[in-house]
Amino acid sequence: MEDGLEERLARLERRVERLEGDDEAAPASEQPGGDVFWALNELKVRFAEPGAVMFTGTVDLPTGEHYDWQEGRTADDLLDTDWGELAPALSALSHPVRLLLLQEILHGARTTSELAGHERLGTTGQLYHHLRALVTAGWLRAGARGHYAVPGERVVPLLTVLAAVRR
């Protein structure tokens, strides 16, 4: 089997195990006696003071791509950062059409012609305007012949931002 096919098969097997309720595959929070705050407790051990923030994830996209990601920052690092410098990256996500673009791209629509066919993405000029804003902010990477992708190192952070703003 091809390496990519073997990896995809292994991911599918892990997903089936989780869906069938195999205790070994279930997260600790779902296991009897599991620690809901296992990640937080480990973070406290590693960064007692001044504290830290961490995000991590493992994601299988509908396109078959798989991403594992972990990033952490100390509280001092985050509190001492000029938050104004982060505004362009956050601003790029603040438009419903841009969020829809990212969602469509993560679901497999990768070319401008595929994206232009979506009625909620506006005119071609509007589409290119939003694509350019996302590329400039680093949420998208532009490839040859109008192909776009969310960079691998941005998939979990993007989903983390979305999870953080859900109510």
DSSP file (Angstrom, degrees, kcal/mol; ACC not computed):
  #  RESIDUE AA STRUCTURE BP1 BP2  ACC     N-H-->O    O-->H-N    N-H-->O    O-->H-N    TCO  KAPPA ALPHA  PHI   PSI    X-CA   Y-CA   Z-CA
    1    1 A M              0   0    0      0, 0.0     2,-0.1     0, 0.0     3,-0.0   0.000 360.0 360.0 360.0 151.3    0.0    0.0    0.0
    2    2 A E     >  -     0   0    0      1,-0.1     4,-2.4     4,-0.0     5,-0.2  -0.378 360.0-117.6 -67.2 151.9    1.1    3.6   -0.5
    3    3 A D  H  > S+     0   0    0      1,-0.2     4,-2.3     2,-0.2     5,-0.2   0.917 115.4  49.9 -57.0 -44.9    2.3    5.4    2.6
    4    4 A G  H  > S+     0   0    0      1,-0.2     4,-2.2     2,-0.2    -1,-0.2   0.880 110.5  49.5 -63.4 -38.4   -0.6    7.9    2.3
    5    5 A L  H  > S+     0   0    0      2,-0.2     4,-2.4     1,-0.2    -1,-0.2   0.897 110.0  50.5 -68.8 -40.9   -3.2    5.2    2.0
    6    6 A E  H  X S+     0   0    0     -4,-2.4     4,-2.4     2,-0.2    -2,-0.2   0.911 111.1  49.2 -62.1 -42.6   -1.8    3.3    5.0
    7    7 A E  H  X S+     0   0    0     -4,-2.3     4,-2.2     2,-0.2    -2,-0.2   0.920 111.4  48.6 -63.8 -44.1   -1.9    6.5    7.1
    8    8 A R  H  X S+     0   0    0     -4,-2.2     4,-2.4     1,-0.2    -2,-0.2   0.901 111.2  50.7 -63.2 -40.9   -5.5    7.3    6.0
    9    9 A L  H  X S+     0   0    0     -4,-2.4     4,-2.4     2,-0.2    -2,-0.2   0.907 109.4  50.5 -63.4 -42.3   -6.5    3.7    6.8
   10   10 A A  H  X S+     0   0    0     -4,-2.4     4,-2.1     2,-0.2    -1,-0.2   0.901 110.6  49.7 -62.7 -40.9   -4.9    3.9   10.3
   11   11 A R  H  X S+     0   0    0     -4,-2.2     4,-2.3     2,-0.2    -2,-0.2   0.915 110.5  49.9 -63.7 -42.6   -6.8    7.2   10.9
   12   12 A L  H  X S+     0   0    0     -4,-2.4     4,-2.5     1,-0.2    -2,-0.2   0.898 109.0  51.8 -63.2 -40.2  -10.1    5.6    9.9
   13   13 A E  H  X S+     0   0    0     -4,-2.4     4,-2.2     1,-0.2    -1,-0.2   0.903 109.6  49.7 -62.9 -40.9   -9.5    2.7   12.2
   14   14 A R  H  X S+     0   0    0     -4,-2.1     4,-2.1     2,-0.2    -2,-0.2   0.902 110.8  50.1 -63.8 -40.4   -8.8    5.0   15.1
   15   15 A R  H  X S+     0   0    0     -4,-2.3     4,-2.6     2,-0.2    -2,-0.2   0.914 109.8  50.1 -64.3 -42.5  -12.0    6.9   14.3
   16   16 A V  H  X S+     0   0    0     -4,-2.5     4,-2.4     1,-0.2    -1,-0.2   0.908 108.8  52.8 -62.6 -41.8  -14.1    3.7   14.2
   17   17 A E  H  <>S+     0   0    0     -4,-2.2     5,-2.2     1,-0.2     4,-0.4   0.918 111.2  46.6 -58.9 -43.3  -12.6    2.6   17.5
   18   18 A R  H ><5S+     0   0    0     -4,-2.1     3,-1.0     1,-0.2    -2,-0.2   0.916 112.9  49.2 -65.8 -41.9  -13.7    6.0   19.1
   19   19 A L  H 3<5S+     0   0    0     -4,-2.6    -1,-0.2     1,-0.3    -2,-0.2   0.841 108.0  53.8 -66.7 -33.3  -17.2    5.8   17.5
   20   20 A E  T 3<5S-     0   0    0     -4,-2.4    -1,-0.3    -5,-0.2    -2,-0.2   0.508 117.2-113.4 -81.4  -3.1  -17.7    2.2   18.7
   21   21 A G  T < 5 +     0   0    0     -3,-1.0     2,-0.4    -4,-0.4    -3,-0.2   0.742  46.7 176.0  82.7  23.7  -16.9    3.3   22.3
   22   22 A D    >>< -     0   0    0     -5,-2.2     4,-1.3    -6,-0.2     3,-1.2  -0.508  26.9-143.5 -62.7 117.2  -13.6    1.4   22.8
   23   23 A D  T 34 S+     0   0    0     -2,-0.4    -1,-0.2     1,-0.3     3,-0.1   0.818  97.8  57.2 -55.7 -34.0  -12.5    2.6   26.3
   24   24 A E  T 34 S+     0   0    0      1,-0.2    -1,-0.3    -7,-0.0    -6,-0.1   0.826 110.9  42.7 -68.2 -29.3   -8.8    2.6   25.2
   25   25 A A  T <4 S+     0   0    0     -3,-1.2    -1,-0.2    -8,-0.2    -2,-0.2   0.656  94.9  97.7 -89.7 -16.2   -9.5    5.0   22.3
   26   26 A A  S  < S-     0   0    0     -4,-1.3     5,-0.1    -3,-0.1    -8,-0.0  -0.431  84.3-102.9 -74.5 146.0  -11.8    7.3   24.3
   27   27 A P    >>  -     0   0    0      0, 0.0     3,-1.8     0, 0.0     4,-0.8  -0.257  34.0-108.1 -61.5 155.9  -10.4   10.5   25.8
   28   28 A A  G >4 S+     0   0    0      1,-0.3     3,-0.9     2,-0.2     6,-0.2   0.843 118.3  62.1 -55.3 -36.1   -9.7   10.4   29.5
   29   29 A S  G 34 S+     0   0    0      1,-0.3    -1,-0.3     6,-0.2     7,-0.2   0.727 107.3  44.6 -65.9 -19.9  -12.6   12.7   30.2
   30   30 A E  G <4 S+     0   0    0     -3,-1.8    -1,-0.3     5,-0.1    -2,-0.2   0.522  96.6  90.7-100.3  -8.0  -15.0   10.1   28.8
   31   31 A Q  S X< S-     0   0    0     -3,-0.9     3,-2.6    -4,-0.8     2,-0.1  -0.589  94.7 -89.9 -86.5 149.5  -13.4    7.1   30.6
   32   32 A P  T 3  S+     0   0    0      0, 0.0    -1,-0.1     0, 0.0     3,-0.1  -0.381 116.5   7.3 -57.1 129.4  -14.7    6.0   34.0
   33   33 A G  T 3  S+     0   0    0      1,-0.2    -4,-0.1    -4,-0.1    -3,-0.1   0.584  97.1 156.5  74.0   9.5  -12.6    7.9   36.6
   34   34 A G    <   -     0   0    0     -3,-2.6     2,-0.8    -6,-0.2    -1,-0.2  -0.311  46.9-117.9 -69.8 152.3  -11.0   10.0   33.8
   35   35 A D    >   -     0   0    0      1,-0.2     3,-1.4    -3,-0.1    -6,-0.2  -0.821  17.9-163.0 -94.7 110.4   -9.6   13.4   34.7
   36   36 A V  T 3  S+     0   0    0     -2,-0.8     3,-0.3     1,-0.3    -7,-0.2   0.825  91.5  46.7 -60.2 -32.6  -11.5   16.0   32.7
   37   37 A F  T 3> S+     0   0    0      1,-0.2     4,-3.1     2,-0.1    -1,-0.3  -0.091  70.5 127.6-104.1  34.0   -8.6   18.5   33.3
   38   38 A W  H <> S+     0   0    0     -3,-1.4     4,-1.8     1,-0.2    -1,-0.2   0.891  77.6  45.4 -58.6 -41.8   -5.7   16.2   32.5
   39   39 A A  H  > S+     0   0    0     -3,-0.3     4,-2.3     2,-0.2    -1,-0.2   0.927 114.5  47.7 -69.1 -44.0   -4.2   18.8   30.0
   40   40 A L  H  > S+     0   0    0      1,-0.2     4,-2.3     2,-0.2    -2,-0.2   0.918 110.7  51.6 -62.3 -44.4   -4.7   21.7   32.4
   41   41 A N  H  X S+     0   0    0     -4,-3.1     4,-1.5     1,-0.2    -1,-0.2   0.894 111.1  47.5 -62.3 -39.8   -3.1   19.8   35.3
   42   42 A E  H  X S+     0   0    0     -4,-1.8     4,-2.0    -5,-0.2    -1,-0.2   0.887 109.7  53.7 -68.0 -38.0   -0.1   18.9   33.2
   43   43 A L  H  X S+     0   0    0     -4,-2.3     4,-2.5     1,-0.2    -2,-0.2   0.900 106.5  52.5 -61.7 -40.9    0.2   22.5   32.1
   44   44 A K  H  < S+     0   0    0     -4,-2.3    -1,-0.2     1,-0.2    -2,-0.2   0.858 108.2  51.4 -63.8 -35.4    0.2   23.7   35.7
   45   45 A V  H  < S+     0   0    0     -4,-1.5     3,-0.5     1,-0.2    -1,-0.2   0.912 116.0  40.1 -66.7 -42.0    3.1   21.2   36.5
   46   46 A R  H  < S+     0   0    0     -4,-2.0    -2,-0.2     1,-0.2     2,-0.2   0.812 129.7  27.0 -79.1 -30.8    5.2   22.5   33.6
   47   47 A F     <  +     0   0    0     -4,-2.5    -1,-0.2    -5,-0.2    -2,-0.1  -0.568  67.1 160.6-133.2  68.3    4.4   26.2   34.0
   48   48 A A        +     0   0    0     -3,-0.5    -1,-0.1     1,-0.2     4,-0.1   0.948  58.9  53.8 -58.2 -53.7    3.5   26.8   37.7
   49   49 A E  S    S+     0   0    0      1,-0.2    -1,-0.2     2,-0.1    25,-0.0  -1.000 118.5   2.9-135.2 137.5    4.2   30.6   37.6
   50   50 A P  S    S-     0   0    0      0, 0.0    -1,-0.2     0, 0.0     2,-0.1  -0.955 103.3-128.1 -88.9   9.9    3.3   32.9   36.0
   51   51 A G        -     0   0    0     -4,-0.1    24,-2.7    -8,-0.1    25,-0.4  -0.382  18.9-129.1 102.8 173.5    1.1   30.3   34.2
   52   52 A A  E     -A   74   0A   0     22,-0.3     2,-0.4    23,-0.1    22,-0.2  -0.977   2.9-131.3-156.6 164.5    0.6   29.6   30.5
   53   53 A V  E     +A   73   0A   0     20,-2.9    20,-2.7    -2,-0.3     2,-0.4  -0.980  27.9 179.6-122.6 137.1   -1.9   29.1   27.8
   54   54 A M  E     -A   72   0A   0     -2,-0.4     2,-0.4    18,-0.2    18,-0.2  -0.992  12.1-171.5-138.9 144.4   -1.8   26.1   25.5
   55   55 A F  E     +A   71   0A   0     16,-2.9    16,-2.8    -2,-0.4     2,-0.3  -0.996  12.9 166.7-134.1 146.2   -3.8   24.9   22.5
   56   56 A T  E     +A   70   0A   0     -2,-0.4     2,-0.3    14,-0.2    14,-0.2  -0.979   2.4 166.4-150.9 156.3   -3.5   21.6   20.8
   57   57 A G  E     -A   69   0A   0     12,-2.5    12,-2.6    -2,-0.3     2,-0.4  -0.979  28.3-146.0-169.3 158.1   -5.4   19.5   18.4
   58   58 A T  E     -A   68   0A   0     -2,-0.3     2,-0.4    10,-0.2    10,-0.2  -0.992  30.3-174.5-130.2 123.5   -5.5   16.6   16.0
   59   59 A V  E     -A   67   0A   0      8,-3.0     8,-2.5    -2,-0.4     2,-0.6  -0.972  22.1-165.1-131.5 128.8   -7.7   17.2   13.0
   60   60 A D  E     -A   66   0A   0     -2,-0.4     6,-0.2     6,-0.2     5,-0.1  -0.963  24.4-151.2-106.6 115.0   -8.8   15.0   10.1
   61   61 A L    >   -     0   0    0      4,-2.7     3,-2.2    -2,-0.6    46,-0.1  -0.458  26.8-111.3 -82.6 157.9  -10.2   17.2    7.4
   62   62 A P  T 3  S+     0   0    0      0, 0.0    45,-0.1     0, 0.0    -1,-0.1   0.716 117.8  64.8 -58.6 -19.5  -12.9   16.0    4.9
   63   63 A T  T 3  S-     0   0    0     43,-0.5     3,-0.1     2,-0.1    44,-0.1   0.532 120.6-107.3 -80.9  -6.2  -10.2   16.2    2.2
   64   64 A G  S <  S+     0   0    0     -3,-2.2     2,-0.1     1,-0.4    -1,-0.0   0.308  76.3 135.6  95.3  -8.0   -8.2   13.4    4.0
   65   65 A E        -     0   0    0     -5,-0.1    -4,-2.7     1,-0.0     2,-0.4  -0.445  39.8-154.8 -72.9 148.2   -5.5   15.7    5.3
   66   66 A H  E     -A   60   0A   0     -6,-0.2     2,-0.4    -2,-0.1    -6,-0.2  -0.985  10.7-174.3-128.4 137.2   -4.5   15.2    8.9
   67   67 A Y  E     -A   59   0A   0     -8,-2.5    -8,-3.0    -2,-0.4     2,-0.4  -0.997   9.8-172.2-134.2 134.1   -2.9   17.8   11.2
   68   68 A D  E     +A   58   0A   0     -2,-0.4     2,-0.3   -10,-0.2   -10,-0.2  -0.978  21.1 169.9-116.5 136.0   -1.5   17.5   14.7
   69   69 A W  E     +A   57   0A   0    -12,-2.6   -12,-2.5    -2,-0.4     2,-0.3  -0.999  16.6 176.1-151.5 143.7   -0.6   20.8   16.4
   70   70 A Q  E     +A   56   0A   0     -2,-0.3     2,-0.3   -14,-0.2   -14,-0.2  -0.980   8.8 165.6-147.0 135.1    0.5   22.1   19.8
   71   71 A E  E     +A   55   0A   0    -16,-2.8   -16,-2.9    -2,-0.3     2,-0.3  -0.993   6.1 179.8-148.8 144.7    1.5   25.5   20.8
   72   72 A G  E     -A   54   0A   0     -2,-0.3     2,-0.3   -18,-0.2   -18,-0.2  -0.987   7.2-169.2-144.6 154.5    1.9   27.2   24.1
   73   73 A R  E     -A   53   0A   0    -20,-2.7   -20,-2.9    -2,-0.3     2,-0.1  -0.993  28.7-112.8-140.5 144.9    2.9   30.6   25.5
   74   74 A T  E  >  -A   52   0A   0     -2,-0.3     4,-2.0   -22,-0.2   -22,-0.3  -0.421  29.7-117.6 -72.3 156.3    3.6   31.8   29.0
   75   75 A A  H  > S+     0   0    0    -24,-2.7     4,-3.0     1,-0.2     5,-0.2   0.901 116.1  53.9 -60.7 -40.9    1.2   34.2   30.5
   76   76 A D  H  > S+     0   0    0    -25,-0.4     4,-2.3     1,-0.2    -1,-0.2   0.922 106.4  52.1 -59.6 -44.0    3.9   36.9   30.7
   77   77 A D  H  > S+     0   0    0      1,-0.2     4,-0.6     2,-0.2    -1,-0.2   0.920 114.6  42.2 -59.1 -45.0    4.7   36.5   27.0
   78   78 A L  H >< S+     0   0    0     -4,-2.0     3,-0.6     1,-0.2    -2,-0.2   0.906 115.9  47.2 -70.4 -41.9    1.0   37.0   26.1
   79   79 A L  H 3< S+     0   0    0     -4,-3.0    -1,-0.2     1,-0.2    -2,-0.2   0.795 113.8  48.1 -71.6 -27.0    0.4   39.8   28.6
   80   80 A D  H 3< S+     0   0    0     -4,-2.3    -1,-0.2    -5,-0.2    -2,-0.2   0.525  89.9 103.8 -90.8  -6.6    3.5   41.7   27.5
   81   81 A T  S << S-     0   0    0     -4,-0.6     2,-1.2    -3,-0.6     3,-0.1  -0.454  83.8-111.3 -73.3 146.1    2.9   41.4   23.8
   82   82 A D    >   -     0   0    0      1,-0.2     3,-1.6    -2,-0.1     4,-0.4  -0.696  29.7-163.5 -76.1 101.7    1.6   44.4   21.9
   83   83 A W  G >  S+     0   0    0     -2,-1.2     3,-1.3     1,-0.3     4,-0.5   0.753  82.1  71.0 -62.9 -24.2   -1.9   43.1   21.1
   84   84 A G  G >  S+     0   0    0      1,-0.3     3,-1.0     2,-0.2    -1,-0.3   0.821  89.7  61.4 -61.1 -30.6   -2.3   45.8   18.5
   85   85 A E  G <  S+     0   0    0     -3,-1.6     4,-0.3     1,-0.2    -1,-0.3   0.720 100.8  54.6 -67.7 -19.9    0.2   43.9   16.3
   86   86 A L  G <> S+     0   0    0     -3,-1.3     4,-1.9    -4,-0.4     3,-0.4   0.575  82.5  91.7 -88.1 -10.8   -2.2   41.0   16.3
   87   87 A A  H <> S+     0   0    0     -3,-1.0     4,-3.5    -4,-0.5     5,-0.2   0.860  78.7  56.4 -56.6 -42.6   -5.1   43.0   15.0
   88   88 A P  H  > S+     0   0    0      0, 0.0     4,-1.9     0, 0.0    -1,-0.2   0.907 108.9  46.8 -59.9 -39.9   -4.5   42.3   11.3
   89   89 A A  H  > S+     0   0    0     -3,-0.4     4,-0.6    -4,-0.3    -2,-0.2   0.905 118.0  42.3 -67.3 -40.1   -4.7   38.5   11.8
   90   90 A L  H >< S+     0   0    0     -4,-1.9     3,-0.9     1,-0.2     4,-0.4   0.895 111.8  55.1 -71.2 -39.8   -7.9   38.8   13.9
   91   91 A S  H >< S+     0   0    0     -4,-3.5     3,-1.6     1,-0.3    -2,-0.2   0.867  99.4  60.8 -61.0 -37.3   -9.4   41.4   11.6
   92   92 A A  H 3< S+     0   0    0     -4,-1.9     3,-0.4     1,-0.3    -1,-0.3   0.788 106.3  47.8 -61.9 -26.1   -9.0   39.1    8.6
   93   93 A L  T << S+     0   0    0     -3,-0.9    -1,-0.3    -4,-0.6    -2,-0.2   0.480  89.6  87.1 -89.7  -3.1  -11.3   36.6   10.4
   94   94 A S  S <  S+     0   0    0     -3,-1.6    -1,-0.2    -4,-0.4    -2,-0.1   0.310  70.6  82.9 -86.7  11.3  -13.9   39.2   11.2
   95   95 A H  S  > S-     0   0    0     -3,-0.4     4,-2.1     1,-0.1     3,-0.3  -0.954  72.1-140.0-117.1 132.2  -15.9   39.0    8.0
   96   96 A P  H  > S+     0   0    0      0, 0.0     4,-2.3     0, 0.0     5,-0.2   0.850 103.8  53.8 -57.9 -36.1  -18.5   36.3    7.4
   97   97 A V  H  > S+     0   0    0      2,-0.2     4,-2.5     1,-0.2     5,-0.1   0.892 108.0  50.2 -66.8 -38.3  -17.5   35.8    3.8
   98   98 A R  H  > S+     0   0    0     -3,-0.3     4,-2.4     2,-0.2    -1,-0.2   0.898 110.4  49.3 -67.4 -39.6  -13.9   35.2    4.9
   99   99 A L  H  X S+     0   0    0     -4,-2.1     4,-2.3     2,-0.2    -2,-0.2   0.910 111.6  49.4 -64.7 -40.6  -14.9   32.7    7.4
  100  100 A L  H  X S+     0   0    0     -4,-2.3     4,-2.8    -5,-0.2    -2,-0.2   0.902 109.0  53.2 -63.8 -40.8  -17.1   30.9    4.8
  101  101 A L  H  X S+     0   0    0     -4,-2.5     4,-2.5     2,-0.2    -2,-0.2   0.943 110.1  46.9 -57.5 -49.0  -14.1   30.9    2.4
  102  102 A L  H  X S+     0   0    0     -4,-2.4     4,-2.4     1,-0.2    -1,-0.2   0.907 112.8  49.9 -60.5 -42.2  -11.9   29.3    5.0
  103  103 A Q  H  X S+     0   0    0     -4,-2.3     4,-1.4     2,-0.2    -2,-0.2   0.924 111.5  47.8 -63.4 -45.0  -14.6   26.7    5.8
  104  104 A E  H  <>S+     0   0    0     -4,-2.8     5,-2.3     1,-0.2     4,-0.3   0.894 111.9  50.2 -63.3 -40.2  -15.1   25.9    2.1
  105  105 A I  H ><5S+     0   0    0     -4,-2.5     3,-1.3     1,-0.2    -2,-0.2   0.906 108.9  51.1 -66.9 -41.2  -11.4   25.5    1.5
  106  106 A L  H 3<5S+     0   0    0     -4,-2.4   -43,-0.5     1,-0.3    -1,-0.2   0.786 108.0  54.4 -65.9 -25.4  -11.0   23.2    4.5
  107  107 A H  T 3<5S-     0   0    0     -4,-1.4    -1,-0.3    -5,-0.2    -2,-0.2   0.490 132.3 -89.6 -86.3  -3.4  -13.9   21.2    3.0
  108  108 A G  T < 5S+     0   0    0     -3,-1.3     2,-0.8    -4,-0.3    -3,-0.2   0.316  84.3 128.9 120.1 -10.7  -12.0   20.8   -0.3
  109  109 A A      < +     0   0    0     -5,-2.3    -1,-0.3     1,-0.2    -2,-0.1  -0.694  26.1 158.0 -76.2 111.6  -12.9   23.7   -2.5
  110  110 A R        +     0   0    0     -2,-0.8    38,-2.8    -3,-0.1     2,-0.3   0.630  40.0  71.2-115.9 -17.6   -9.4   24.9   -3.5
  111  111 A T  B  > S-B  147   0B   0     36,-0.2     4,-2.5     1,-0.1    36,-0.2  -0.687  78.2-121.0-106.1 157.8   -9.6   26.8   -6.7
  112  112 A T  H  > S+     0   0    0     34,-1.4     4,-2.8    -2,-0.3     5,-0.2   0.854 115.0  55.2 -61.8 -33.4  -11.0   30.2   -7.4
  113  113 A S  H  > S+     0   0    0      2,-0.2     4,-0.9     1,-0.2    -1,-0.2   0.903 108.9  46.7 -68.7 -38.4  -13.4   28.7  -10.0
  114  114 A E  H  4 S+     0   0    0      1,-0.2     3,-0.4     2,-0.2     4,-0.2   0.918 116.7  44.8 -65.1 -42.2  -14.8   26.3   -7.3
  115  115 A L  H >< S+     0   0    0     -4,-2.5     3,-1.8     1,-0.2     6,-0.2   0.876 106.2  59.3 -69.8 -38.1  -15.1   29.1   -4.8
  116  116 A A  H 3< S+     0   0    0     -4,-2.8    -1,-0.2     1,-0.3    -2,-0.2   0.750  95.8  65.2 -63.9 -23.3  -16.6   31.5   -7.4
  117  117 A G  T 3< S+     0   0    0     -4,-0.9     2,-0.6    -3,-0.4    -1,-0.3   0.595  78.8  97.2 -74.8 -10.3  -19.5   29.0   -7.8
  118  118 A H    X   -     0   0    0     -3,-1.8     3,-1.6    -4,-0.2     4,-0.2  -0.715  68.9-148.9 -84.1 120.4  -20.6   29.5   -4.3
  119  119 A E  G >  S+     0   0    0     -2,-0.6     3,-0.8     1,-0.3    -1,-0.1   0.763  91.9  56.2 -62.8 -28.5  -23.5   32.0   -4.2
  120  120 A R  G 3  S+     0   0    0      1,-0.2    -1,-0.3   -20,-0.0   -20,-0.1   0.512  91.0  74.0 -84.1  -3.3  -22.7   33.5   -0.8
  121  121 A L  G <  S-     0   0    0     -3,-1.6    -1,-0.2     1,-0.2    -2,-0.1   0.440  93.5-139.7 -92.0   1.6  -19.1   34.4   -1.7
  122  122 A G    <   -     0   0    0     -3,-0.8    -1,-0.2    -4,-0.2    -4,-0.0  -0.249  42.6 -18.5  81.9-164.9  -20.1   37.4   -3.9
  123  123 A T     >  -     0   0    0      1,-0.1     4,-2.7     4,-0.0     5,-0.2  -0.196  69.0-102.2 -73.3 168.8  -18.8   38.6   -7.2
  124  124 A T  H  > S+     0   0    0      1,-0.2     4,-2.5     2,-0.2     5,-0.2   0.899 124.0  51.8 -59.6 -41.6  -15.4   37.6   -8.5
  125  125 A G  H  > S+     0   0    0      2,-0.2     4,-1.9     1,-0.2    -1,-0.2   0.913 111.3  46.3 -62.4 -43.2  -13.9   40.9   -7.5
  126  126 A Q  H  > S+     0   0    0      2,-0.2     4,-2.4     1,-0.2     5,-0.2   0.908 110.7  54.0 -64.5 -41.5  -15.3   40.5   -3.9
  127  127 A L  H  X S+     0   0    0     -4,-2.7     4,-2.6     1,-0.2    -2,-0.2   0.941 109.8  46.1 -58.3 -49.1  -13.9   37.0   -3.8
  128  128 A Y  H  X S+     0   0    0     -4,-2.5     4,-2.5     1,-0.2    -1,-0.2   0.861 109.5  55.9 -63.9 -35.2  -10.4   38.1   -4.8
  129  129 A H  H  X S+     0   0    0     -4,-1.9     4,-1.8    -5,-0.2    -1,-0.2   0.942 112.2  41.7 -59.9 -47.9  -10.6   40.9   -2.2
  130  130 A H  H  X S+     0   0    0     -4,-2.4     4,-2.0     2,-0.2    -2,-0.2   0.882 113.6  52.1 -70.3 -38.7  -11.4   38.5    0.6
  131  131 A L  H  X S+     0   0    0     -4,-2.6     4,-2.4    -5,-0.2    -1,-0.2   0.927 109.3  50.7 -61.3 -44.0   -8.8   35.9   -0.6
  132  132 A R  H  X S+     0   0    0     -4,-2.5     4,-2.7     1,-0.2    -2,-0.2   0.896 108.5  51.8 -61.3 -41.5   -6.1   38.6   -0.7
  133  133 A A  H  X S+     0   0    0     -4,-1.8     4,-1.7     1,-0.2    -1,-0.2   0.896 111.8  46.6 -63.1 -39.8   -7.0   39.7    2.9
  134  134 A L  H  <>S+     0   0    0     -4,-2.0     5,-1.9     2,-0.2     6,-1.4   0.863 113.2  48.5 -71.7 -35.6   -6.7   36.1    4.1
  135  135 A V  H ><5S+     0   0    0     -4,-2.4     3,-1.2     4,-0.2    -2,-0.2   0.934 110.5  51.3 -67.3 -45.8   -3.4   35.5    2.3
  136  136 A T  H 3<5S+     0   0    0     -4,-2.7    -2,-0.2     1,-0.3    -1,-0.2   0.871 111.3  47.9 -59.1 -38.3   -1.9   38.7    3.6
  137  137 A A  T 3<5S-     0   0    0     -4,-1.7    -1,-0.3    -5,-0.2    -2,-0.2   0.531 116.8-114.4 -82.0  -6.3   -2.9   37.8    7.2
  138  138 A G  T < 5S+     0   0    0     -3,-1.2    -3,-0.2    -4,-0.4    -2,-0.1   0.523  86.8 114.1  88.1   4.9   -1.4   34.3    6.8
  139  139 A W  S   <S+     0   0    0     -5,-1.9     2,-0.3    -6,-0.2    -4,-0.2   0.704  81.0  34.2 -81.0 -19.1   -4.7   32.3    7.1
  140  140 A L        -     0   0    0     -6,-1.4     2,-0.4    10,-0.2    -2,-0.2  -0.940  68.2-148.0-130.7 155.1   -4.4   31.2    3.4
  141  141 A R  E     -C  149   0C   0      8,-2.7     8,-1.8    -2,-0.3     2,-0.4  -0.994  18.1-140.1-121.4 129.4   -1.6   30.3    1.2
  142  142 A A  E     -C  148   0C   0     -2,-0.4     6,-0.2     6,-0.2     2,-0.2  -0.748  23.6-176.6 -91.5 133.2   -1.9   31.0   -2.6
  143  143 A G    >   -     0   0    0      4,-3.8     3,-0.7    -2,-0.4     4,-0.3  -0.436  37.4 -54.4-113.5-169.3   -0.6   28.4   -5.0
  144  144 A A  G >  S+     0   0    0      1,-0.2     3,-0.8     2,-0.2    -1,-0.2  -0.329 114.2  12.5 -68.7 148.9   -0.3   28.2   -8.7
  145  145 A R  G 3  S-     0   0    0      1,-0.2    -1,-0.2    -3,-0.1   -33,-0.2   0.829 133.7 -54.2  55.4  40.9   -3.3   28.6  -11.0
  146  146 A G  G <  S+     0   0    0     -3,-0.7   -34,-1.4     1,-0.2     2,-0.4   0.787  92.1 149.4  71.2  28.3   -5.6   30.1   -8.4
  147  147 A H  B <   -B  111   0B   0     -3,-0.8    -4,-3.8    -4,-0.3     2,-0.3  -0.783  23.6-170.0 -94.5 139.4   -5.3   27.3   -5.8
  148  148 A Y  E     +C  142   0C   0    -38,-2.8     2,-0.3    -2,-0.4    -6,-0.2  -0.946   8.5 174.7-129.1 149.5   -5.6   28.1   -2.2
  149  149 A A  E     -C  141   0C   0     -8,-1.8    -8,-2.7    -2,-0.3   -43,-0.1  -0.993  36.1-115.6-149.3 149.3   -5.0   26.2    1.0
  150  150 A V        -     0   0    0     -2,-0.3   -10,-0.2   -10,-0.2     5,-0.1  -0.784  48.6-111.4 -80.1 122.7   -5.0   26.8    4.7
  151  151 A P    >>  -     0   0    0      0, 0.0     3,-2.5     0, 0.0     4,-0.7  -0.270  21.8-120.7 -56.9 141.4   -1.4   26.3    5.8
  152  152 A G  H >> S+     0   0    0      1,-0.3     3,-0.9     2,-0.2     4,-0.6   0.846 112.7  56.9 -52.2 -38.9   -1.0   23.2    8.0
  153  153 A E  H 34 S+     0   0    0      1,-0.2    -1,-0.3     2,-0.1   -86,-0.0   0.525 108.2  49.3 -74.0  -3.1    0.4   25.3   10.9
  154  154 A R  H <> S+     0   0    0     -3,-2.5     4,-2.3     2,-0.1    -1,-0.2   0.521  88.2  82.6-109.1  -9.6   -2.8   27.4   10.8
  155  155 A V  H <X S+     0   0    0     -3,-0.9     4,-2.3    -4,-0.7     5,-0.2   0.973  98.0  36.7 -63.6 -57.0   -5.5   24.7   10.8
  156  156 A V  H  X S+     0   0    0     -4,-0.6     4,-2.5     1,-0.2     5,-0.2   0.920 117.1  52.4 -65.8 -43.7   -5.6   23.9   14.5
  157  157 A P  H  > S+     0   0    0      0, 0.0     4,-2.4     0, 0.0    -1,-0.2   0.911 110.2  49.8 -57.6 -39.7   -5.1   27.6   15.5
  158  158 A L  H  X S+     0   0    0     -4,-2.3     4,-2.2     1,-0.2    -2,-0.2   0.945 112.6  45.6 -62.0 -47.8   -8.0   28.6   13.3
  159  159 A L  H  X S+     0   0    0     -4,-2.3     4,-2.3     1,-0.2    -1,-0.2   0.832 111.0  54.9 -65.3 -30.9  -10.3   25.9   14.8
  160  160 A T  H  X S+     0   0    0     -4,-2.5     4,-2.5     2,-0.2    -1,-0.2   0.915 106.7  49.8 -66.9 -43.7   -9.1   27.0   18.3
  161  161 A V  H  X S+     0   0    0     -4,-2.4     4,-1.4     2,-0.2    -2,-0.2   0.925 112.4  48.1 -59.5 -44.5  -10.1   30.6   17.6
  162  162 A L  H  X S+     0   0    0     -4,-2.2     4,-0.7     1,-0.2     3,-0.2   0.906 111.9  49.0 -64.2 -41.3  -13.5   29.4   16.4
  163  163 A A  H >< S+     0   0    0     -4,-2.3     3,-0.6     1,-0.2    -1,-0.2   0.883 108.1  55.8 -64.5 -37.1  -13.9   27.2   19.5
  164  164 A A  H 3< S+     0   0    0     -4,-2.5    -1,-0.2     1,-0.2    -2,-0.2   0.807 109.1  45.2 -67.3 -29.8  -12.9   30.1   21.8
  165  165 A V  H 3< S+     0   0    0     -4,-1.4    -1,-0.2    -3,-0.2    -2,-0.2   0.515  88.2 106.8 -95.0  -4.2  -15.6   32.4   20.5
  166  166 A R    <<        0   0    0     -4,-0.7    -3,-0.0    -3,-0.6    -4,-0.0  -0.435 360.0 360.0 -70.1 148.3  -18.4   29.8   20.5
  167  167 A R              0   0    0     -2,-0.1    -1,-0.1     0, 0.0    -4,-0.0   0.362 360.0 360.0-118.9 360.0  -21.0   30.3   23.3
